[in-house]
Structures are given as structure tokens and as C-alpha cells.
């Protein structure tokens, strides 16, 4: 079993309040869940209205499949015109990791 985690740090476009931030981030999270069948949550920068940290997790029997899913999630978020992807960090844990 392989577990992959992806952290996406985002800069939001024309957002001036936490309420606007929620309305910008929620659709991204929902679409990632629906399209890629991954676990997703806003995991950081909760008090900043122009920044967001989204965490994505995937589990599969094959490490390549986990990497492919996380790559697709990253490309999906990077292609959105209303967001700027500042950084993407990933971790992959396999059967040999403790």
C-alpha cells in the first residue's frame, strides 16, 4: 500500500474577506474530491484571506498510481485562472517506510 500527500500553497485572486475566500476555495476542494477521488481539506492559512494551504491525500496499491493522481491534482489547481499556485510539496510513503 502506498500513501501520498500533496500540499498546495495558493494565492487567491480578488478576495477581500474570509467569506469570499471560502467561496473561492470550496469549489476547488469539491472538484478535487469528485474528479480524482482523493481526500482534500483546507489545512493552513485559515486566518489569511488571500492565502490558502490545501492538503490532498491518495492511497493505492501502486506508487505510480498515487504519483499520477497527485500530479493530476496539481495540474488541475495550477490551471485555474482565479488561483496562483505558489508551491507544491509532496510525500510518498510505501511498504518499506516506517
C-alpha positions as CSV (number, residue, x, y, z in Angstrom):
1,X,0.0,0.0,0.0
2,X,1.2,3.5,-0.9
3,X,0.0,6.7,0.7
4,X,0.7,10.1,-1.0
5,X,0.2,13.6,0.4
6,X,0.3,16.8,-1.5
7,X,0.4,20.3,0.0
8,X,-0.7,23.1,-2.4
9,X,0.0,26.7,-1.3
10,X,-2.2,29.1,-3.1
11,X,-2.6,32.8,-3.6
12,X,-6.2,33.8,-4.2
13,X,-7.1,36.5,-6.7
14,X,-9.6,39.3,-6.0
15,X,-10.6,38.2,-2.5
16,X,-11.2,40.8,0.3
17,X,-12.7,38.7,3.1
18,X,-12.7,35.3,4.7
19,X,-16.2,34.8,3.3
20,X,-15.0,35.4,-0.2
21,X,-12.1,33.1,0.5
22,X,-14.4,30.3,1.4
23,X,-16.5,30.8,-1.8
24,X,-13.2,30.6,-3.8
25,X,-11.7,27.6,-2.1
26,X,-14.7,25.3,-1.6
27,X,-15.4,24.7,-5.3
28,X,-11.7,23.7,-5.8
29,X,-11.9,21.2,-2.9
30,X,-15.2,19.8,-4.1
31,X,-13.9,19.4,-7.6
32,X,-10.7,17.7,-6.5
33,X,-12.8,15.2,-4.4
34,X,-15.2,14.5,-7.2
35,X,-12.8,14.3,-10.1
36,X,-9.9,12.5,-8.5
37,X,-11.5,10.6,-5.6
38,X,-9.0,11.9,-3.1
39,X,-9.2,13.2,0.4
40,X,-8.9,17.0,0.5
41,X,-9.0,19.7,3.1
42,X,-8.0,23.3,3.6
43,X,-5.1,22.7,6.1
44,X,-3.4,26.1,6.6
45,X,-3.5,29.9,6.4
46,X,-7.1,29.7,7.8
47,X,-6.9,33.3,9.1
48,X,-5.4,34.9,6.0
49,X,-8.0,35.7,3.3
50,X,-5.7,35.8,0.2
51,X,-3.7,32.6,1.0
52,X,-4.7,29.0,1.4
53,X,-3.0,25.7,2.0
54,X,-4.9,22.7,0.6
55,X,-3.9,19.2,1.6
56,X,-4.6,16.3,-0.7
57,X,-4.2,12.6,0.2
58,X,-4.4,9.5,-2.0
59,X,-4.0,5.8,-1.3
60,X,-3.4,3.0,-3.8
61,X,-1.7,-0.4,-4.2
62,X,0.9,1.1,-6.6
63,X,3.2,4.0,-6.0
64,X,3.0,5.1,-9.7
65,X,-0.8,5.4,-9.5
66,X,-0.5,7.6,-6.4
67,X,2.1,9.8,-8.1
68,X,-0.1,10.1,-11.2
69,X,-3.2,11.1,-9.2
70,X,-1.3,13.7,-7.2
71,X,0.3,15.1,-10.5
72,X,-3.2,15.4,-12.0
73,X,-4.4,17.2,-8.9
74,X,-1.5,19.6,-9.0
75,X,-2.1,20.3,-12.7
76,X,-5.8,20.9,-12.1
77,X,-5.2,23.5,-9.5
78,X,-2.3,25.2,-11.4
79,X,-4.6,25.6,-14.5
80,X,-7.2,27.5,-12.6
81,X,-7.1,31.2,-13.6
82,X,-8.5,32.5,-10.3
83,X,-5.7,31.0,-8.3
84,X,-1.9,31.2,-8.3
85,X,-0.1,28.1,-7.2
86,X,2.8,29.3,-5.1
87,X,4.3,25.9,-4.1
88,X,3.6,22.2,-4.2
89,X,5.1,19.7,-1.8
90,X,4.6,16.0,-1.8
91,X,5.4,12.9,0.2
92,X,5.0,9.3,-0.7
93,X,5.1,6.5,1.9
94,X,5.4,2.9,0.8
95,X,5.6,-0.5,2.4
96,X,9.2,-0.1,3.3
97,X,8.7,3.2,5.1
98,X,8.2,3.4,8.9
